[in-house]
Amino acid sequence: MSAKQPFEAVIAAHGPVVLRVCRALLGPADADDAWSETFLAALRAYPELPGDANVEAWLVTIAHRKAIDATRAAARRAVPVADVPEHPSAGGPGQRDLDLHSSLATLSRKQREAIAYHYLAGLPYAEVAAIIGGSAEAARRSASDGIARLRRIHPGPGRNGGPS
Amino acid sequence: MTSHNHQPLHGLPGTVPVTDTELRALHDRLAERADAAGLLDVAYRTIDTPVGTLLLAATPDGLVRVAYASEDHDAVLAALAARISPRILAAPRRLDATARELDEYFAGTRHTFDLPLDLRLTAGFRRAVLRQLPGIGYGRTASYAAIAAAAGSPRAVRAVGTACATNPLPIVVPCHRVIRSDGSPGRYLGGPAAKHLLLNLEAA
């Protein structure tokens, strides 16, 4: 029987990855909340988790559900308002430095999830598919389509262009 | 020049480094929420003292464990996970009063501890022995034989030694005040130097 380690060690080992995953799926404030909700739910269920379970996959599965909850809650909050902020002009030089989160937000949910769970959490596509539904092959396609799209949006990401 | 063979992840928001400060803030908020939700079965922290770094752990019922560094704090936490619950978090607040009273004790200004204790890690005769120990006043000592008699088993002198050696709450439950009948200090779970220091502190 493998003894279960203190939950503190679970947070130390997996807290950073779960935060990266939450940030890939949600905006910064919602990501922090989703992280807290994920670990609170995990703490509650931890004593019953089988000793040989893949803890990271378990946490990502919980984070997946919490992110869906957060997205639904945000949709309920988003009541139409009279003064819609003006859209920044698209395609200008300033767009180069566009907040990267919003470029991720242009992907489909499936693509974002597949990228986050495979590339950020390091889960194999079979595990990713178990979380988001569909086949491992479909999960792989979602991730690669998403990556391709990100590359089109950000041919040179990470560059902070100077004044031009 | 723009390179065209970026790593797929380059530029993903998730790859922005997650800082220790952010994680610590999230951790502390989680610990508070867990406590409020009744999910914090064991809270712990460490404190630096003249006898080294001590691990302090408490359940909602009270202080459940004080451990010397020589006991290996990671091993102690693993044992707490197995014996009590794996819902264990570093959450200093529950140990605030304990840390303060220990500070006062080592400063020489506190002679008795006024803390709720959770004795669930000990049972039977060992527990009966530990219940006798606070009766040995600050600055006093008692022999293993005297404690055996007080616990109702005058012949169980060795068992008293075992009870002291497995005391889950050293210092707070003062097993360091139990010495040999010939007046020599005897063994101590925190090592002979720690026992010597505590007895000297209390004799001052």
Interface residues (C-beta under 8 A of the other chain):
Chain A: A3 K4 Q5 P6 F7 E8 I11 G15 P16 L19 R20 V21 R23 A24 D32 W35 S36 F39 L40 L43 R44 Y46 P47 L100 H101 L104 I115 A116 Y119 L120 I147 L150 R151 H154 P155 G156 P157 G158
Chain B: T2 S3 H4 H6 P8 L9 H10 G11 L12 P13 G14 T15 V16 V18 E22 L23 L26 H27 R29 L30 R33 A34 A37 L39 V42 Y44 L77 A78 L80 A81 A82 S85 P86 R87 I88 L89 A90
